[in-house]
Amino acid sequence: MACCNNGESCCDVNDDGVVHDTVKEYYGKRIQNTSDLKTSACCNVAKPKSAEVLNAMNSIHEEVTSKFYGCGLVTPSLLRGMKIIDLGSGSGRDCYVMSKLVGENGSVLGVDMTDEQLNVANKHINYHTQKFGYSKPNIGF
Ligand SMILES: C[S@@+](CC[C@H](N)C(=O)[O-])C[C@H]1O[C@@H](n2cnc3c(N)ncnc32)[C@H](O)[C@@H]1O
C-alpha cells in the first residue's frame, strides 16, 4: 500500500474494488503534482546518463512533468524505430521521452486507468509532435 501515511492503512485489501478505487482516487484527485506525493516510495532515483535521454526529458511539457509520479526512467537511449508500451503511464512523461527516442517511425502506447492523468497526457500530443518535428503523432494513450 504505497499511499498510506504513518503506517496507517488506506485501503482494505480484502475488498475487491476498493484498492482499484483508492488508487484511482489517489492518482486522479488526491495528488495534483509531484510535491503532493504521500510517500517517498515514488522517488526519482534514476539519473539519466545519456545526452539523448536528458535532451528528451528537457523537451517535455511542464504540465506533464509536474504530474510525474514515477520512480525514474530506466531506458536505453537507442530505441529508434521501436514500438513501446508503457503500463501505468500516468501523465505520460516517460512515454513522451520515448516518443522522441523512437523517432517518427517508432510508436509509443501509454495505458493508464486514471482519467485525470490520461486527460493531461492526451492534451499534449500535438505539442510534442510539433516539438519533435514529426509530421504526425507517433504516440497514443
Ligand atoms: C506511480 S504512478 C506512475 C505514473 C507514471 N508512470 C509516471 O511516471 O508518472 C502509477 C500509475 O499507474 C496507474 N495504475 C495503477 N494501477 C493500474 C491498473 N491496474 N491499470 C491501469 N493503470 C494503473 C495509476 O493510475 C498511476 O497513474
The ligand as a Gaussian input file, in Angstrom:
#p B3LYP/6-31G(d) Opt

LIG

0 1
 C        3.283000       5.513000      -9.542000
 S        2.181000       6.160000     -10.781000
 C        3.325000       6.308000     -12.113000
 C        2.758000       7.079000     -13.283000
 C        3.742000       7.339000     -14.425000
 N        4.402000       6.131000     -14.894000
 C        4.776000       8.367000     -14.013000
 O        5.968000       8.011000     -14.024000
 O        4.390000       9.497000     -13.679000
 C        1.215000       4.709000     -11.178000
 C        0.181000       4.893000     -12.299000
 O       -0.353000       3.603000     -12.596000
 C       -1.741000       3.706000     -12.815000
 N       -2.308000       2.394000     -12.483000
 C       -2.234000       1.729000     -11.306000
 N       -2.861000       0.539000     -11.392000
 C       -3.331000       0.449000     -12.675000
 C       -4.063000      -0.541000     -13.379000
 N       -4.445000      -1.680000     -12.786000
 N       -4.388000      -0.318000     -14.664000
 C       -4.018000       0.840000     -15.268000
 N       -3.320000       1.819000     -14.664000
 C       -2.982000       1.626000     -13.371000
 C       -2.203000       4.841000     -11.917000
 O       -3.388000       5.437000     -12.396000
 C       -0.994000       5.783000     -11.954000
 O       -1.151000       6.766000     -12.956000

